[in-house]
Every structure is written in structure tokens, then in C-alpha cells.
Amino acid sequence: MVTPLRARTRRATPGGCPAWRVPRNLVAPLAVAALAFSSSAGVAQEPSVRAYLSPGTEVAAGRPFVLNVEISGTQAVDRDPALPDLSAFAQFLGSSTQSSVSMVNGRTTVALTIQYRYQSVREGVHVIPAFEVRAGGRAFTTQPMTITVSSAPAGGGPDPSTGVGSDDLFITAEASTRTVREGQPFVVEYRIWTRVDVINFGVTRVPEPEGFWVEDLTPGGQPDVEQRTRNGAQYATALVRRVALVPTGPGMRTIEPVGIEAQVRVRRGRDPFEDFFGRSSLFGAASVPVTVSSDELAIEVQPLPPGRPEPFSGMVGTLRVEATLDRDSVNANEAVTLTVRAVGDGNVRVIPEPVLDLPADFEVFPPEVSENVSVTSDGLTGARVFEYVLIPRAPGRREIPSVRYGYFDRSAGAYRTAESASLPLTVSGTVLEGPAAITRGGVAQLREDIRFIRLGSLQLRRVSGGSVFGGVGFWLFLLLPMAGVGGALAVRRHQDRLLGDVAFARGRRAGRLARKRLAEARRLSAGGDPRAFYAEMARALRGLLADRLNLAEAGLQTDDVDRLLAERGVDASIREEVRRYLEHCDRQRFAPPGDDPEEKERFLERAADLMTRLDRGVR
């Protein structure tokens, strides 16, 4: 009888005798039986902890390594180990746990191994300090470890631990241009190329380019895989990430690499039972993690020349301005809608509200702003629309002046001015004189007709119960109108402040918008693309901060968030939790789609609690 190799795997023990690793669903019952056997034999296992590196203490730059924490004598820890910060030379990828039960010379041993996967990013000799592990009601301290990160092997040689070479699996970063003007958008695409069997992959490192406004344009859903030839070899390739970047200042800029971890199926030697059973080699294949990173991108950002026209839109590319009225004639004190549409190739989101030079007898309300942006091979294109409600207060022939914006024409290398045509408007009606004159509040009434209530002689009689001034009804009748006037004034002042103070208005609606976005994320968690769920969760937190701090949500990076919260005196633990929250959302947005409703529900609950504490800390 042949024992299936997938049910258990053999591993060596310090005593040289074989031990068997069993599936995790059998660990608990076997551990109970083993501990019972040990107790009956009078052998007690003392807990112990050790930390070690695999595959060894030397690794090539860009290659993965594992920090193993092995806890013997128990299969649980009192709390997660407090790992030291390794960000100076390594990028954290993920973690997993493994339980085992072994029997050597009649002695049963149970153990738990926590594996922390990293990718080396900086050459040199680095020290991993000792750290504390709590298990079995005791505190243990590991020994310091030294790891050497050497240069990557030349010639694309395979990694000895996986057998996958740098020519077999890699990422490329391609920019639509390497030389841009300040404010000119361009596109960067990241592609994975493989000649090996990739089961799945996840983005482990998402750069936050300094000095750029970032627009994520990665398509949702499963990446489309296609066959392409590169350097004479055939590859399967897929788009991992696409972003539009807009430089916010001149100078040389560096875009950090994007990193991924892929699960690759590789051969682990010939299966001795393959020929006997005459079937494909399922036992000889194994899934191993392989980490790869793209190259850095150097971008030269040239400054805009002096002499920009005012008002300057901030656009670098092309621009066209259109203005329309919903009608060309209107009665006095009636509303008319003015629509200003700015269309062009470039970052249309930077276009400010137009400056309207309207006649003095026009009342203007704040505009409704909408935008439509799409990506092209060179950058961004789209339109920004402003809709104004105008109320003319006096009759006559009026003219809505033209709207103009200055921009930098990239193809011509010079400044241009985009201008709309002026719009005629006929306002009908008459101007009233004296008390009935037209005011911003409307037309005042001069008088009302007299309505006779009672005919006949007037008869007066004394009301019993004392003076009318002592009754509660009299004072209520006297004070309620005054209270109503005071309340109306307070409401009016509040509305005026909302219209005139943008920071106050954004702060007042911050909590409501955050709850609305969380509700939208909860709807997305019930079904659909998980990436859209985590993108909405990230927008909820960034939108809350942007509204509370009166900042632009677009381009608000994690480092900026941490700095701004520190300036507001927000607790360091909350800032760290915010950083982990945003990094988790970024990783999930670029990971292959999966569906774990319980995980998303737990994340929603943690997010709601974090936003409550964060809002309290900022305010």
C-alpha cells in the first residue's frame, strides 16, 4: 500500500530521525493526543522560541527571504511578536503560520512557526535586532541575526531557491515621455512578463511619487493576458498598473519601483510514481513565491517660461472655452442658467472657477462643478463644467461678458488664451419706484385690503382671573416671535458662512460625506469587484481628512497625511493605524480579485472606528 505524498511531507529533525508534518485540519486532535501521551509517559515539554532566516543569511538584492519565528511546546502565542523595523533594507510581503507535531524517540513535540516574508531592496550587511515573543505565559527574547544582501546575479541567472531567472519573470515600467513640462500629464504603465507558470500575483509595493499629482487608471477586474515577443523570446504579459502623473514642480524626479509577489509553479524533481501510474506529474510540481520589482524611472520636469497670462488655468496642452445660456430672454427677478465648459488635452481638474464680470444688478449663486476625464496614450483629456444660476434684478438689454483662461500650448511652446463669446440677454419687466422698488429680496408689498370681521357696536367686558400680564399665554405670545426671529437670524448667518467660508462648509459636511462613502463601500462589499471596494474605502478616509483640513483630495499622499496629522497633534498610534489602513487599501486595489465577505465586513468595522477616532483627534 502506497501512502499519498500530498497527505504528509517528511522533514529532518535534529536527532536525525524522521518526523511527519500533517495537514492543519488534523493538528488539533493529534496535538491533544500527543500531549496526553507525553503526560502519561511523565515527559513535559518546556516552551522555547528561536528565530532564523531562510533560505540562509545571504540573499541577492531583489530576492525574497523569510524570517521564521518557531515556538516549540505550544501552538499559540499570547500576542503577535513585535518585529523590528526592517524597512531600511527590506520590503514586507506577507506572513503565514504553520503548525506541526513530531515524535522522536518516544518524545512528542508540538510547534508553531510564523513565517514573515520580505524582499531585499538594499545591498550591504544588515543586523536584525532581537525582539520579544510571548508564548505559554512567558516572555522570550530572540538572538540578533545578521543578513548579507549582495548584488543580483549577472546574466539573468536563476534563483537557486526557486529556479526562476530574471529573464523568466520581470516587470517593466514604461513612461509615455521622459521629459515633460511642469503641469503636463503623462502616463506610466507597469507590465508583468513571464515565461513560467504564474498561478496568481499580488502587488506588494506601490510607490507614492514625490512631486507628482497621481491619477490611478488601472482597469478593474482580472488583467487581460496576451502573448508578445520581447528580445526575441515569447512571453505572456499583462498590465499590472497604469497611472497618470502630473508634475507639480520643476527638476529631476524619480519614480520608485513597483513590486509584486507571484506564486509560480515549478518542478521539484521527477516523481518516482509518475511512470508507474502513467499520469501527469502532479506530485513533482510545487508553488513557490517569487518577488520582482520594476526599474526606477527618471523624469526631467522643465519649468514653464515666464510671462504667463492671467487668469492662468494651469493647463499644459490645449484648451477651448465655451459659454451658453439656457435662454436669451428672461423676466426680471427670474433665474437663468449660465454654463461654462472648459475642454482640452491636459489636467482639466486644475482649471479654477472662471472670473465673471457681470453687471452690478445681477445676483450670482455659487456654481455646480462637474468634470469628465479620460486617458489617452500621452496623458489626460476631458472637460470641466461650471453651471451658474443668475438672477437679473432690473430690465433692459444685458450682455454676459466672455470667459477667458490662459494656458501653455505644449506643441507651440508658447502661452495662449482661450476665450468664449459674449452672450446677449434681454431682461423684460418694469422698474418700480419708491417703497415698491426692486430689491435683492424681491418686491415689497405696499398694503393689504381691509377685511371686516364684525359689524355692530363694540362691547367690552372684564376678563376674570387677574391681569393679562400674569398669564403664561401672554408671555409665550410675546416671546415666541422674538425667538423665531433669533432662530431665523442664526440660520441665515449659518447659511451665509457656509457660502462664504469654504473650509467651514467642508468641515461641516466631512462626517456626512464619510458616512456616505462607507455606505457605498458596504454596498460594493456585497458583490462586485473587491478592488472597487478598497478604492472606495481609501477615498472615504482621504476625503474625510481633505474636508477637515480644507485640502485637495487629489494627490493627498500617505506621507503628507502623516505629516499633517502630526502637525495637528494627532496621537502617533492613530497615525500609524491610518498609514496601515491606506497601505492595505493600496495593496488590495492592485491584488488579483478575491471574495471574502467576512474580511471586508471586519475591515468596514475597523474603518468606522478609526474614522471616528481620527475625526475626534483632528477636531
Secondary structure as UniProt FT lines:
FT   TURN            5..7
FT   STRAND          9..12
FT   TURN            14..15
FT   STRAND          18..21
FT   HELIX           24..26
FT   HELIX           27..40
FT   TURN            41..42
FT   STRAND          48..54
FT   STRAND          58..60
FT   TURN            61..62
FT   STRAND          64..72
FT   TURN            87..89
FT   STRAND          90..104
FT   TURN            105..106
FT   STRAND          107..120
FT   STRAND          124..128
FT   STRAND          132..135
FT   TURN            136..137
FT   STRAND          138..141
FT   STRAND          145..150
FT   HELIX           154..156
FT   TURN            160..162
FT   TURN            166..168
FT   STRAND          169..175
FT   STRAND          179..181
FT   TURN            182..183
FT   STRAND          186..194
FT   STRAND          197..205
FT   TURN            210..211
FT   STRAND          212..216
FT   STRAND          225..230
FT   TURN            231..232
FT   STRAND          233..247
FT   STRAND          251..255
FT   STRAND          259..267
FT   TURN            272..273
FT   HELIX           274..277
FT   TURN            283..284
FT   STRAND          285..293
FT   STRAND          297..302
FT   STRAND          312..325
FT   STRAND          329..331
FT   TURN            332..333
FT   STRAND          336..345
FT   HELIX           348..350
FT   TURN            360..361
FT   STRAND          362..364
FT   STRAND          368..375
FT   STRAND          380..392
FT   STRAND          396..400
FT   STRAND          404..409
FT   TURN            410..413
FT   STRAND          414..419
FT   STRAND          423..428
FT   HELIX           434..436
FT   STRAND          438..439
FT   TURN            440..441
FT   STRAND          442..443
FT   HELIX           468..470
FT   HELIX           472..500
FT   HELIX           502..525
FT   HELIX           530..549
FT   TURN            554..555
FT   HELIX           558..567
FT   TURN            568..569
FT   HELIX           572..589
FT   HELIX           597..618
//
